[in-house]
Amino acid sequence: MPPIAPPAMLDVTSLRRVRPWGGDPVDIDIADGLIAGIRPAGDEPIGIREFDGRGLLALPGIVNAHAHVDKSWWGLPWQSYGGEGSVEGRIRRERDERDALGIPSAARAAHVLRQLVLRGTTAIRTHVDIDPGIGLRGIEAVEEAAAAYAGALDVQIVAFPQDGVLRRPGVLALLREAAGRDSVRWLGGLDPASIDRDPVGQIDAVTALAAETGVGIDIHLHDPAELGAFQIELLVERTARLGLHGRVNIAHGFAVAQLDPARRRELLASLADAGITLTTVAPLGRPQLPLADLDAAGVALGLGTDGIRDLWSPYGTGDTLGIAWQYARAGGLVRDEDLLRVVRLATSAAAWAVGRTVHDLVEGARADIVLMDAENPMDALVRQPERALVIAGGRALHVA
Ligand SMILES: [Zn+2]
């Protein structure tokens, strides 16, 4: 199958008659990839590089704070799921099958990026596998696929040791090499206790490397309850000691949702002190990370799709707003303020996840904007309408 065509990108100078966050209609001026001004909607004729929003809802571009764009089979014929259910079994199957599917490759990654864009995504934090078998080829493939967007689509990489760190000789050297690339902002890790069976060793190694190279950390932690909490405490201690405040994220963090309320409060307070953030993919069949507790403690949360049609699971549409729906629904959220909060998690409140201080429909912000036919953000969350227009860095990447 040939690689998909590069995206057609149109510079937009003005978005006319759109309703930011469901408010009154405005015109948004765009210059140099940024929002240059917002004013009440006028009724002048529409210019050639202007877009008539016809009263559509405008939201900041959707941020996918946890993706795996390097390992999907999207664009290939259907792949039957054949792995064992365990993390170890899935890792083994992926190692056995990926070559035959041409994974990793820029063409595969390009298909995934296209799907994310169609769903309104304008910024992505993606984990990309590194291991002795493929070295940094996955990172090179994602860089190549992202380059087709010439910076409009913001793709930031976590170098991810999916097959373990200490148990695979050479992985630490690969992490060090990856940290030197401009696209790589974080070093990953994976269940230090259950995969490497050396929680202190893995956490010490990855945090030391982050401190030395100046990149951040984004570690997958599925380990449950007290086993997970123990590793979170190790990470908190090293984050403080090595000056990594604000540069460390824990992905999944199932343990946080499984602890009793008092223990959870204590752990969340320590995360907030260390500036450690959390990301979730709103897994079904598990307790969700408790938003009210996270907000009360001041721990930032991001939402992501996780893997998308890959050898781990056939599921995934690439829609982070869909994950937001799942998170809200699974958590029993129904009040307007809670639904709005969840839409913000998928958009403006995820600024931190892609290294921004502001990601919103305000003057001076990057012009990352998604339009859809919805009454307000709550309606958009619940109904998941098609994305009518997706603008990233001032360029239209998708027009329905
Ligand atoms: Zn993941």
Residues whose N, C-alpha, C, O or C-beta is under 5 A from the ligand:
A	BS01	ZN	D306
